Amino acid sequence: MEYKNFHRDVLVKHGVQLLGWPFEKLQSPGNMGSSLPVFMKILKSMEADEIRFESLSLEEVQRLDAEHKASIAAGEIEAPKQRKIRSDAGKRKRKTKQRDDTSGSSSEDDEEHVTKRGRSSRESGTAKSKEFVIDSDDE
């Protein structure tokens, strides 16, 4: 469930209100500590149907949203933090260079050995080894 931005992401977006929350501040039970009485209070409230969701009309959602914004303006509650803009926002993505394996030549001498980094053996400075077969009948 969304606790941090509950007003925006649940109440306004879906028109649903949470009623009967047993604590003053609506927050994730995981952020309330590891005390068993906290979890037992939530569980007992749920079992007794004290915690429930209620559908709201459009007028009620607008009224609650206006009250929420007034509370933020008055400083009674903290405004939700805006997410930072990514450092690469608005920048073009770098295109990767693709090799064309169908260069037209099928000779084994003309083919380059491609390493894991995508460089050919000629570019990396290491020579491609060639296999020599010595015919023992000629000797």
KESETOR-154683 format. One line per 2 residues: number of its first residue (from 1); their letters; for each residue y, z, x of N, C-alpha, C, O. Coordinates in pm, whole numbers. Last residue first. Example, Ala and Ser with C-alpha at 12.3 -4.5 7.8 and 13.67 -1.06 7.14 Angstrom:
! KESETOR-154683
2) SA) -225 708 1285 -106 714 1367 3 787 1290 114 804 1341 | -569 780 1319 -450 780 1230 -330 780 1320 -332 846 1424 .
***
This chain:
! KESETOR-154683
139) ED) -3436 -4661 5859 -3437 -4605 5993 -3553 -4645 6073 -3566 -4604 6188 | -3468 -4749 5600 -3388 -4829 5692 -3399 -4779 5836 -3372 -4857 5927 .
137) DS) -3603 -4552 5458 -3677 -4671 5494 -3601 -4756 5596 -3664 -4830 5672 | -3426 -4353 5380 -3511 -4325 5495 -3590 -4447 5540 -3641 -4446 5652 .
135) DI) -3102 -4382 5289 -3232 -4442 5265 -3317 -4424 5389 -3281 -4475 5495 | -2896 -4133 5180 -2943 -4204 5299 -3084 -4251 5271 -3173 -4174 5236 .
133) VF) -2638 -4114 4966 -2783 -4112 4969 -2826 -4196 5088 -2796 -4315 5096 | -2362 -3912 4915 -2419 -4020 4994 -2570 -4005 4993 -2623 -3896 5016 .
131) EK) -2116 -3835 4681 -2253 -3813 4721 -2303 -3936 4797 -2288 -4049 4750 | -1796 -3717 4749 -1881 -3827 4706 -2021 -3802 4761 -2039 -3756 4874 .
129) SK) -1550 -3490 4631 -1662 -3521 4720 -1745 -3632 4662 -1763 -3641 4540 | -1212 -3529 4617 -1333 -3533 4538 -1447 -3573 4631 -1441 -3674 4700 .
127) AT) -998 -3304 4788 -1062 -3436 4775 -1186 -3424 4691 -1257 -3323 4693 | -719 -3129 4678 -858 -3123 4722 -922 -3258 4695 -902 -3317 4589 .
125) GS) -468 -3151 4568 -482 -3161 4713 -624 -3151 4763 -647 -3165 4883 | -409 -3167 4303 -422 -3033 4358 -444 -3035 4510 -439 -2930 4573 .
123) ER) -406 -3440 4250 -282 -3364 4239 -292 -3228 4306 -193 -3179 4360 | -673 -3504 4284 -574 -3569 4370 -442 -3493 4368 -375 -3482 4470 .
121) SS) -799 -3364 4085 -825 -3323 4223 -725 -3387 4318 -696 -3330 4423 | -560 -3298 3822 -668 -3375 3883 -686 -3328 4027 -600 -3260 4083 .
119) RG) -516 -3017 3610 -470 -3103 3719 -588 -3181 3774 -701 -3134 3773 | -614 -2844 3429 -571 -2972 3378 -517 -3063 3486 -476 -3176 3458 .
117) RK) -731 -2613 3508 -587 -2608 3481 -534 -2740 3428 -418 -2747 3387 | -991 -2690 3566 -966 -2608 3449 -818 -2604 3412 -785 -2592 3294 .
115) TV) -962 -3038 3679 -996 -2897 3696 -964 -2822 3568 -915 -2881 3472 | -1099 -3356 3673 -999 -3267 3613 -1047 -3124 3624 -1159 -3092 3584 .
113) HE) -1131 -3619 3892 -1195 -3496 3850 -1086 -3403 3797 -990 -3374 3869 | -1080 -3957 3797 -1033 -3836 3862 -1108 -3717 3807 -1145 -3713 3689 .
111) ED) -1220 -4278 3861 -1208 -4159 3775 -1163 -4039 3857 -1204 -4022 3973 | -1265 -4479 4043 -1130 -4466 3991 -1111 -4340 3906 -997 -4299 3882 .
109) DE) -1535 -4472 4098 -1443 -4445 4208 -1301 -4420 4157 -1225 -4347 4220 | -1658 -4552 3863 -1668 -4412 3901 -1571 -4376 4011 -1526 -4261 4020 .
107) SS) -1486 -4766 3640 -1547 -4747 3771 -1547 -4599 3806 -1450 -4528 3781 | -1357 -4834 3416 -1478 -4754 3398 -1548 -4729 3530 -1659 -4676 3531 .
105) SG) -1031 -4855 3296 -1119 -4869 3411 -1240 -4779 3393 -1226 -4662 3358 | -900 -4776 3064 -941 -4916 3078 -1036 -4936 3194 -1118 -5028 3188 .
103) ST) -843 -4515 3010 -744 -4589 3088 -783 -4734 3110 -706 -4809 3171 | -906 -4293 2819 -946 -4433 2808 -843 -4519 2879 -764 -4589 2814 .
101) DD) -790 -4047 2838 -914 -4069 2912 -960 -4214 2907 -1046 -4253 2986 | -480 -3943 2873 -550 -4052 2806 -672 -4084 2890 -661 -4140 2999 .
99) RQ) -371 -3606 2829 -420 -3714 2915 -492 -3818 2832 -557 -3785 2732 | -71 -3462 2712 -211 -3497 2688 -249 -3615 2776 -172 -3709 2795 .
97) KT) 138 -3193 2761 109 -3329 2801 -39 -3355 2781 -123 -3278 2827 | 277 -3004 2497 184 -3015 2609 154 -3161 2635 146 -3243 2543 .
95) KR) 610 -2916 2422 494 -2999 2394 407 -3007 2518 457 -3014 2630 | 757 -2616 2333 727 -2707 2443 602 -2785 2412 498 -2727 2378 .
93) KR) 964 -2588 2049 837 -2559 2115 813 -2662 2223 845 -2780 2206 | 1308 -2506 2053 1200 -2604 2034 1076 -2558 2108 1083 -2497 2215 .
91) KG) 1448 -2216 1901 1419 -2298 2020 1304 -2393 1988 1217 -2362 1908 | 1472 -2054 1684 1562 -2169 1693 1539 -2257 1814 1603 -2361 1828 .
89) AD) 1358 -1770 1854 1397 -1829 1725 1496 -1942 1747 1594 -1926 1820 | 1267 -1627 2067 1250 -1773 2073 1287 -1841 1942 1253 -1958 1921 .
87) SR) 1309 -1365 2000 1384 -1419 2113 1372 -1571 2123 1459 -1635 2182 | 1347 -1299 1649 1264 -1327 1766 1346 -1391 1876 1442 -1463 1849 .
85) IK) 1558 -1054 1520 1529 -1196 1529 1449 -1219 1657 1482 -1163 1762 | 1436 -750 1376 1505 -823 1482 1465 -970 1478 1354 -1005 1438 .
83) RQ) 1470 -655 1035 1386 -695 1148 1469 -770 1250 1561 -843 1215 | 1666 -385 922 1644 -528 928 1559 -559 1050 1574 -497 1155 .
81) KP) 1567 -91 753 1606 -157 877 1574 -305 870 1470 -346 819 | 1701 20 444 1588 -34 521 1638 -108 643 1738 -179 638 .
79) AE) 1921 303 449 1898 161 420 1779 112 501 1757 157 613 | 1850 629 335 1869 539 448 1837 395 406 1739 370 337 .
77) IE) 2036 791 76 1910 744 135 1942 643 243 2047 578 241 | 2303 864 54 2200 957 10 2063 920 67 1984 1008 101 .
75) GA) 2511 695 100 2451 761 216 2344 862 180 2299 939 265 | 2617 538 -91 2667 675 -87 2610 752 32 2656 863 63 .
73) AI) 2464 307 -53 2608 302 -26 2667 442 -14 2758 463 67 | 2217 402 -143 2231 358 -3 2378 359 35 2415 406 143 .
71) SA) 2276 447 -409 2233 560 -326 2246 526 -178 2281 612 -97 | 2329 186 -493 2437 286 -497 2403 407 -410 2491 463 -345 .
69) KH) 2074 74 -467 2182 23 -383 2300 120 -380 2365 134 -277 | 1945 223 -670 1899 231 -531 2009 184 -435 2035 249 -334 .
67) EA) 2080 139 -897 2085 281 -857 2046 297 -711 2106 376 -638 | 2004 -131 -896 2145 -96 -884 2162 49 -841 2248 80 -758 .
65) DL) 1728 -98 -935 1776 -163 -813 1924 -130 -789 1964 -105 -676 | 1724 16 -1187 1673 94 -1073 1720 34 -941 1747 107 -846 .
63) RQ) 1829 -205 -1333 1897 -76 -1334 1855 9 -1215 1941 67 -1148 | 1634 -403 -1285 1773 -426 -1243 1850 -295 -1236 1930 -275 -1144 .
61) VE) 1412 -278 -1406 1409 -313 -1263 1551 -331 -1211 1584 -281 -1104 | 1500 -267 -1670 1474 -143 -1597 1471 -168 -1446 1523 -88 -1368 .
59) EL) 1516 -540 -1731 1637 -458 -1737 1619 -329 -1658 1711 -285 -1588 | 1246 -615 -1712 1343 -674 -1620 1471 -592 -1616 1529 -574 -1509 .
57) SL) 1034 -324 -1742 1098 -444 -1796 1199 -495 -1693 1234 -423 -1599 | 750 -216 -1553 890 -205 -1593 939 -335 -1653 890 -443 -1619 .
55) SE) 443 -36 -1548 514 -163 -1552 654 -142 -1607 675 -60 -1697 | 349 225 -1335 398 188 -1467 474 56 -1457 558 38 -1369 .
53) FR) 90 404 -1178 186 294 -1174 223 259 -1317 139 263 -1408 | 54 756 -1104 16 633 -1174 126 528 -1153 239 560 -1116 .
51) IE) -53 1080 -1075 3 967 -998 -44 841 -1067 -163 819 -1086 | -197 1216 -1263 -55 1249 -1249 17 1142 -1169 135 1116 -1192 .
49) DA) -470 1205 -1305 -385 1096 -1357 -237 1132 -1358 -161 1084 -1442 | -621 1379 -1167 -563 1430 -1292 -473 1327 -1360 -408 1357 -1459 .
47) EM) -675 1232 -939 -785 1262 -1031 -734 1309 -1166 -796 1283 -1269 | -422 1235 -818 -480 1108 -863 -591 1132 -965 -601 1061 -1065 .
45) SK) -393 1504 -759 -295 1440 -847 -348 1307 -901 -322 1271 -1016 | -604 1540 -581 -606 1612 -709 -509 1549 -809 -538 1541 -928 .
43) LI) -513 1372 -369 -639 1345 -438 -643 1412 -574 -682 1349 -673 | -277 1504 -290 -272 1365 -338 -397 1333 -419 -388 1274 -526 .
41) KM) -386 1750 -211 -285 1747 -316 -274 1606 -376 -262 1591 -497 | -554 1671 -4 -614 1731 -123 -515 1728 -240 -554 1707 -354 .
39) FV) -370 1588 188 -460 1490 128 -524 1543 0 -546 1467 -94 | -253 1838 243 -171 1722 204 -258 1621 131 -221 1573 23 .
37) PL) -467 2004 329 -400 2030 201 -312 1915 152 -297 1896 31 | -535 1893 588 -620 1869 472 -549 1899 339 -570 1825 243 .
35) SS) -315 1739 808 -347 1860 735 -425 1827 608 -384 1741 530 | -216 1551 976 -361 1551 954 -406 1676 879 -523 1713 886 .
33) GM) 82 1377 864 7 1470 947 -140 1466 912 -183 1386 829 | 197 1181 724 225 1318 680 152 1421 764 161 1541 737 .
31) NG) 119 927 779 237 977 851 272 1120 814 369 1175 867 | -88 882 604 -118 888 747 -2 939 831 -23 988 942 .
29) PS) 40 852 361 -29 978 389 -67 993 536 -78 1105 587 | 359 702 382 216 686 400 151 823 426 203 901 506 .
27) QL) 598 827 144 558 777 275 407 771 282 337 829 198 | 853 937 -41 739 846 -50 711 791 89 793 717 145 .
25) KE) 942 1278 -45 963 1145 13 836 1061 -1 726 1110 24 | 836 1498 -189 976 1458 -204 1000 1315 -158 1071 1239 -225 .
23) FP) 513 1453 -350 600 1493 -240 740 1439 -260 761 1346 -338 | 350 1349 -550 365 1494 -539 458 1542 -428 480 1662 -414 .
21) WG) 444 1102 -777 415 1127 -635 444 1274 -606 555 1320 -635 | 487 1021 -1043 407 1140 -1017 373 1165 -871 282 1243 -843 .
19) LL) 484 663 -1037 525 789 -1099 433 901 -1056 313 880 -1036 | 602 366 -921 504 471 -894 559 602 -950 668 645 -913 .
17) QV) 656 65 -1101 710 190 -1048 597 289 -1029 506 297 -1112 | 698 -285 -1082 606 -173 -1100 667 -50 -1033 721 -58 -923 .
15) GH) 790 -545 -1029 830 -476 -1151 740 -360 -1184 709 -337 -1301 | 747 -683 -795 640 -685 -894 676 -614 -1025 601 -621 -1122 .
13) KV) 995 -663 -654 916 -787 -651 815 -795 -765 798 -900 -826 | 1090 -401 -701 1170 -517 -738 1084 -642 -750 1098 -719 -845 .
11) LV) 857 -240 -624 933 -218 -747 1009 -343 -789 994 -388 -903 | 759 -369 -382 674 -338 -497 757 -329 -625 732 -401 -721 .
9) DR) 953 -434 -190 828 -509 -192 739 -481 -313 652 -563 -345 | 1177 -259 -235 1193 -404 -231 1062 -477 -257 1057 -571 -337 .
7) HF) 1055 -1 -244 1151 -44 -346 1160 -197 -351 1151 -256 -459 | 893 14 -13 833 17 -146 928 -39 -252 887 -115 -339 .
5) NK) 894 -9 265 985 -89 185 935 -99 41 934 -207 -18 | 693 185 332 822 179 402 928 104 321 1041 150 310 .
3) YE) 462 143 185 540 264 165 682 249 219 778 296 158 | 229 -58 42 357 -65 116 439 59 83 480 79 -31 .
1) M) -117 0 84 0 0 0 124 0 89 122 54 200 .
***
